[in-house]
Amino acid sequence: MNQASITDQQDETTPQFTGAEILIKCLHAENVQFVFGYPGGAVLNIYDAIYQQDQFEHILVRHEQAALHAADAYARATGKVGVALVTSGPGATNAVTGIATAYMDSIPMVVISGQVPTYAIGEDAFQECDTVGITRPCVKHNFLIKDINDIAPVMKKAFHVAATGRPGPVLVDIPKDITATLNQFEYPETVEIRSYNPITKGHSGQIKKALKLLSEAKRPMVYTGGGVVLGNASEELTQFVRSLGLPTTSTLMGLGGFPATDKQSLGMLGMHGTYEANMAMQECDVLIAVGARFDDRVIGNPEHFLSRPRTIIHIDIDPSSISKRVKIDVPIVGDVKSVLADLNTLIETEKPVQNTAALADWMQQIEAWRGKRFSDFVLDNKLIKPQQVIKTLYEVTKGDAWITSDVGQHQMWAAQYYPFDKPRRWINSGGLGTMGVGLPYAMGVQLAYPDAQVACVTGEASIQMCIQELSTCQQYKLPIKVITLNNRYMGMVRQWQEFFYENRYSESYMNALPDFIKLAEAYGHVGIQVTNPADVEDAMKEAFGPKLKDRMVFMDIITDQSENVFPMVPNGKGLSEMITGKNS
């Protein structure tokens, strides 16, 4: 028998699988634990293949946007790649907000979308849309599969691209006829993409220069972002900060990267950052940015920020983020975990001599700023202060809960009053600022960690964006605790209208709210309403207590309508130009 005959015989005996079955085998090969999705015509072959497997669990959401948010939160909480599955047309367009949310915060996800059959593409077929074209601006990469032979290699590339370098969502669009075609399955062991080779190792010369500058600095400052959390570099960062005794601040996305209760932590900086963090950021003479991108909400007006001469060191995996908004003096392109590890090794071997006297004076100045505490609030015996609720949540959960949030005032209060000592415990939408993420975020976290305490801090406006997911929570028995700071306004919109629009509250008042307690009970959950400040602690203890440990609890907490988030850096202003209170 010749070689050709042997090959023919092997081809005849090798098992054949549909494209849908091959796709499922790819997910098995990537050790996927959950797929969040919603079925539709273009993905029915895939759903049939899901039905016939038991290696991962499919989570049926009630809206495609929630599938993306839940997969996003699963990725944020675990560091693994989140996976979502949606159908063509409206299924894909409903997913775009979730994709853009993940893209802005650099979250690794693989999104699988169904597409009309290949022969119908471009014919305005039922539920057809150009998913690749629509998502191109808000994905790290996307693929349209037109040949069944491409399924396995494309899926391998998708997971690789999503998780490496600067992470991000990758979309794979699969026409229905491809999922029905038969072929053999072989998953690639490795992946090579000629045009994609992220740099992970920082330049040793630049690292030495950075350490020398920090050692000689009179007013050094460490500024950290979400890259520390996503890069699993919290231990390296903590060692670095403590070994040099440097003050450190974090962006909204970086909270938990360095322990918030550590005396060297100045808390969050930026538009609603602490007074001490913003002043220290503005007045430092050497600044090292680690996995952060000098966002407009972080540094305010760039011209004001750069008005104070300083030397800036920037560590980032993404070279396009360096000198994008602020000119950098010492760029270090590389994985933050690797670069910080190299810095720590250099500190141990070279034992740099620091300007200790100047550093002591600098820390004394920071303590003077810290003593002003402009973000503190005054308790009221009639109205519940939202800050009181967050502080009580922290105390009842002993600071060990996983906190998700929606977007608005409640998000800022959670960031200010719930100190995070561990990474990946704070799950929120930073870059896109997407209302409605809180509940599906909590679903993704609770599924990842079924025994954990998971709280969703939200507002009465945000929660209604994806409130249908209360049904998903009931189906999968997710014991999430929803903490609704209900001030009957779109709170942050109202605050801006008060400050900058002469109290013209245009369309920010919520005057047709549902009875959240009855609504929660209608979905099979427990509802608790709190109207008295004296009842907040007992209600919180009840929600997190042993009797309701396995139940989802919806807390509707009626808070002071007039309370605002302070400090606040207005748009166009600099970090030191903060509104620190109602009279400032």
Secondary structure, 3 states (H helix, E strand, C coil): CCHHHHHHHHHHHCCCEEHHHHHHHHHHHCCCCEEEECCCHHHHHHHHHHHCCCCCEEEECCCHHHHHHHHHHHHHHHCCCEEEEECCCHHHHHHHHHHHHHHHCCCCEEEEEEECCHHHCCCCCCCCCCHHHHHHHHCCEEEECCCHHHHHHHHHHHHHHHHCCCCCEEEEEEEHHHHHCEECCCCCCCCCCCCCCCCCCCCHHHHHHHHHHHHHCCCEEEEECHHHHHCCCHHHHHHHHHHHCCCEEECHHHCCCCCCCCCCEEEECCCCCCHHHHHHHHHCCEEEEECCCCCHHHHECHHHHCCCCCEEEEEECCHHHCCCCCCCCEEEECCHHHHHHHHHHHHHHHCCCCCHHHHHHHHHHHHHHHCCCCCCCCCCCCCECHHHHHHHHHHHCCCCCEEEECCCHHHHHHHHHCCCCCCCCEECCCCCCCCCCHHHHHHHHHHHCCCCCEEEEEECCHHHHCHHHHHHHHHCCCCCEEEEEECCECHHHHHHHHHHCCCCCCCCECCCCCCHHHHHHHCCCEEEEECCHHHHHHHHHHHCCHHHCCCCEEEEEEECCCCCCCCECCCCCECCCCECCCCC
